[in-house]
């Protein structure tokens, strides 16, 4: 296979993943709406899960296929990219407001999950019980978030969030149950196919170009699987729902660590964590820590967004 063909597989995989994720979210939102699930719960669970499904598909296929550096590099690279590139670009569009719950609850949980992932990787492998612990933490976090979204919890944060997902719910609710179930199934099929094709193309590209699978996972694959988060955050910023950009990034990072890494450890117990990936995890931890002082001002300014972009550029320079 030529480098051009491998690049074609990567592009095709990214397209399938993006399309599949969009169909999955649309179908799931409509089904949940028909079941009379509140918009806040839909957004906090289904939408957040849907934007991270590409990472799940790619990392699981890579792990099962014997490519641990691609699997773990995708997770770590996506989290670095989410903070540095997505928050950075969104802040350049408009100043990003940050609500109190993001400072008091979501960011500490994201940072704690990142620290836990680093500690688990120190012994060079991830065991099945560690994956189970991560998934239990994810379930507990979502349970708490859903409880906090009960009807008697009012305020600007909840109102803005509901408004942010309302256009999705309104567009989806008119569709029939059967049609949206079909969308759900097609979305899953496209995600599976896209994940397999992207991993195949990325691994082939790494071998043909004599680049490590870790670097491909941290860059090409991570960018491809983070497109849903990127699009969601940039659109939210342009439409005046800038607070959703930071919330989307934090929620995605939590799911990537607890959900994606947890499932990878379950389906492929004993997956190797190389020393290089351990160091990349420290970069992930550093970017997460850098976000906090920006959030304490209850906003992320354009200047701070520029600093995040410069940090991502420095990371890529070091990596390549």
C-alpha positions in Angstrom: 0.0 0.0 0.0 1.3 3.5 -0.9 1.4 6.5 1.5 -1.3 8.1 -0.6 -3.6 5.1 -0.2 -2.9 5.1 3.5 -3.8 8.8 3.8 -7.0 8.1 1.8 -7.9 5.5 4.4 -7.3 8.0 7.2 -9.5 10.6 5.5 -12.3 8.0 4.7 -12.2 6.8 8.3 -12.5 10.4 9.7 -15.5 11.1 7.4 -17.2 7.9 8.5 -16.6 8.6 12.1 -17.9 12.1 11.9 -21.0 11.1 10.0 -21.7 8.1 12.2 -21.3 10.2 15.4 -23.8 12.8 14.1 -26.3 10.2 13.1 -26.0 8.4 16.4 -26.5 11.6 18.4 -29.5 12.6 16.3 -31.2 9.2 16.6 -30.5 8.9 20.3 -31.8 12.4 21.1 -35.1 11.8 19.3 -35.7 8.4 21.0 -34.9 9.9 24.3 -37.3 12.8 23.6 -40.1 10.5 22.6 -39.5 8.7 25.9 -40.0 12.1 27.6 -36.5 12.5 28.9 -35.7 16.1 29.9 -33.5 18.1 27.6 -30.9 18.8 30.3 -30.4 15.1 30.9 -30.3 14.4 27.1 -27.5 16.9 26.7 -25.5 15.9 29.8 -25.5 12.2 28.8 -26.3 11.4 25.1 -24.7 14.5 23.5 -21.6 14.3 25.6 -21.3 10.6 24.9 -21.9 11.0 21.2 -19.1 13.4 20.6 -16.6 11.0 22.2 -17.8 7.8 20.5 -15.1 8.2 17.7 -12.4 8.0 20.3 -14.0 4.9 21.7 -14.3 3.1 18.4 -10.7 3.9 17.3 -9.0 3.1 20.6 -10.9 -0.2 21.1 -10.0 -1.4 17.5 -6.4 -0.3 18.0 -6.1 -2.1 21.3 -7.7 -5.3 20.0 -5.5 -5.1 16.9 -2.3 -5.1 18.9 -1.5 -1.3 18.5 -1.5 0.0 22.1 0.4 3.2 21.2 -2.3 4.2 18.7 -5.1 3.3 21.3 -3.5 5.2 24.2 -2.0 8.0 22.0 -5.5 8.7 20.6 -6.9 9.1 24.1 -4.1 11.2 25.5 -3.7 13.3 22.3 -7.5 14.0 22.1 -7.4 15.3 25.7 -4.4 17.5 25.0 -6.0 18.8 21.7 -9.4 19.4 23.4 -7.9 21.8 25.9 -5.1 23.4 23.9 -6.6 23.6 20.4 -10.4 23.6 20.9 -10.5 25.9 23.9 -7.8 28.0 22.3 -9.6 28.5 19.0 -13.0 29.0 20.6 -11.5 31.7 22.8 -10.1 33.5 19.7 -13.7 33.7 18.4 -15.1 35.1 21.6 -14.3 35.3 25.3 -15.5 32.1 26.9 -17.5 32.5 30.1 -17.0 29.9 32.8 -19.7 29.0 35.3 -19.1 28.2 38.9 -20.0 24.5 38.6 -17.2 24.0 36.0 -14.7 25.4 38.6 -16.0 23.6 41.7 -17.0 20.2 40.2 -16.2 19.4 36.5 -12.6 20.6 36.3 -11.5 19.0 39.7 -13.1 15.7 38.5 -11.4 16.0 35.1 -8.0 16.8 36.8 -8.5 14.0 39.3 -9.3 11.5 36.5 -6.1 12.6 34.7 -4.0 12.1 37.8 -5.5 8.7 38.3 -4.7 7.7 34.7 -1.1 8.8 35.1 -0.8 6.8 38.3 -2.3 3.7 36.7 0.2 3.9 33.8 3.2 4.1 36.1 3.6 0.3 36.3 3.7 0.0 32.5 0.3 -1.7 31.9 -3.4 -1.3 32.5 -5.2 -4.2 34.1 -8.9 -5.2 33.8 -9.7 -4.2 37.4 -8.3 -0.7 36.7 -10.6 -0.4 33.7 -13.5 -1.4 35.9 -12.6 1.3 38.5 -12.6 3.9 35.8 -16.0 2.9 34.5 -17.5 2.8 37.9 -16.3 6.4 38.5 -17.8 7.4 35.2 -21.2 6.0 36.1 -21.0 7.7 39.5 -20.1 11.0 38.0 -23.0 10.9 35.4 -25.4 9.8 38.1 -24.5 12.9 40.2 -24.7 15.2 37.2 -28.1 13.9 36.3 -29.3 14.4 39.9 -28.1 18.0 39.8 -30.1 18.6 36.6 -33.4 18.0 38.4 -36.2 20.6 37.6 -35.8 22.6 40.8 -32.2 23.5 40.0 -32.5 26.8 38.3 -30.1 29.5 37.3 -28.2 30.9 34.4 -26.0 27.8 33.9 -28.9 25.4 33.4 -30.9 27.9 31.3 -28.0 28.5 29.0 -27.3 24.7 28.7 -30.9 23.9 27.8 -31.0 26.7 25.3 -27.7 25.3 23.8 -29.2 21.9 23.0 -32.8 23.0 22.4 -32.3 23.5 18.7 -31.0 19.9 18.4 -34.0 18.6 20.3 -36.6 20.6 18.4 -35.1 19.4 15.1 -35.1 15.8 16.2 -38.5 15.5 18.0 -40.5 15.6 14.8 -39.0 12.4 13.4 -40.6 9.1 14.0 -39.3 6.5 16.3 -38.5 3.9 13.7 -36.7 6.3 11.5 -34.5 7.4 14.3 -33.8 3.9 15.4 -32.5 3.3 11.9 -30.3 6.4 12.3 -29.0 5.0 15.5 -28.1 1.7 13.9 -26.5 3.3 10.8 -24.5 5.6 13.1 -23.1 2.7 15.0 -22.3 0.8 11.8 -20.5 3.8 10.4 -18.6 4.3 13.6 -17.4 0.7 13.6 -16.4 0.9 10.0 -14.8 4.3 10.3 -12.8 3.2 13.4 -11.5 0.1 11.7 -10.5 2.0 8.5 -8.9 4.9 10.4 -6.8 2.5 12.5 -5.7 0.5 9.4 -4.8 3.7 7.5 -3.0 5.3 10.5 -0.9 2.2 11.3 0.0 1.7 7.6 0.9 5.4 7.3 3.2 5.1 10.4 5.0 2.1 9.0 5.4 3.5 5.4 6.6 7.0 6.7 8.8 5.4 9.3 7.0 7.4 12.1 6.1 5.8 15.4 2.5 4.6 15.9 2.5 6.7 19.1 3.1 10.0 17.2 0.4 9.1 14.6 -2.0 8.3 17.4 -1.2 11.6 19.2 -1.6 13.7 16.1 -3.4 12.4 13.0 -5.8 10.0 14.8 -6.4 12.3 17.8 -7.3 15.2 15.5 -9.6 13.0 13.4 -11.5 11.6 16.4 -11.7 15.1 18.1 -13.5 16.7 15.1 -17.0 16.4 16.8 -15.8 18.2 19.9 -14.1 20.8 17.7 -17.1 21.5 15.5 -19.5 21.5 18.6 -17.3 24.0 20.5 -16.7 26.4 17.6 -20.4 26.4 16.5 -21.4 27.0 20.2 -18.9 29.9 20.4 -20.2 31.5 17.1 -23.8 31.1 18.1 -23.4 32.9 21.4 -23.3 29.8 23.6 -19.6 30.2 24.4 -20.0 28.7 27.8 -20.8 25.3 26.2 -17.3 25.2 24.6 -15.5 24.8 27.9 -18.2 22.4 29.3 -18.0 20.3 26.1 -14.2 20.0 26.4 -14.2 19.1 30.1 -17.0 16.5 29.7 -15.2 15.0 26.7 -12.0 14.7 28.6 -13.7 13.0 31.5 -15.4 10.5 29.2 -12.1 9.8 27.3 -10.2 8.9 30.5 -12.9 7.1 32.4 -15.0 5.7 29.6 -12.6 5.1 26.6 -9.6 4.1 28.7 -11.8 2.0 31.0 -13.3 0.0 28.1 -9.8 -0.4 26.5 -8.5 -1.9 29.7 -11.5 -4.2 29.9 -11.4 -5.6 26.4 -7.6 -5.7 26.3 -6.3 -6.4 29.8 -2.6 -5.9 30.4 -2.3 -3.3 27.6 1.2 -1.9 27.6 1.8 1.7 28.5 5.1 2.7 27.1 7.5 5.2 28.8 6.8 7.7 26.0 3.1 7.5 26.5 3.6 8.0 30.2 5.4 11.2 29.4 2.6 12.3 27.1 0.2 11.8 30.0 2.2 14.3 31.9 1.7 16.8 29.1 -2.0 16.0 29.3 -1.9 16.7 33.0 0.0 20.0 32.4 -2.5 21.3 29.9 -5.4 20.4 32.3 -3.6 22.3 35.1 -3.0 25.3 32.9 -6.7 25.6 32.2 -7.6 26.1 35.9 -6.1 29.6 36.5 -7.8 30.8 33.4 -11.2 29.5 34.6 -10.9 31.1 38.0 -11.5 34.5 36.4 -14.8 33.1 35.2 -13.7 33.5 31.6 -11.1 32.4 29.1 -9.9 35.4 27.2 -8.5 35.7 23.7 -5.0 36.2 25.1 -5.3 33.0 27.2 -6.6 31.2 24.1 -3.5 32.3 22.3 -1.3 30.9 25.1 -3.1 27.6 24.8 -2.5 27.4 21.1 1.2 28.3 21.5 1.4 25.5 24.1 0.0 23.0 21.7 2.4 24.2 19.0 5.3 23.7 21.5 4.0 20.2 22.3 3.9 19.3 18.6 7.4 20.7 18.1 8.7 18.6 20.9 6.8 15.6 19.7 8.0 15.8 16.0 
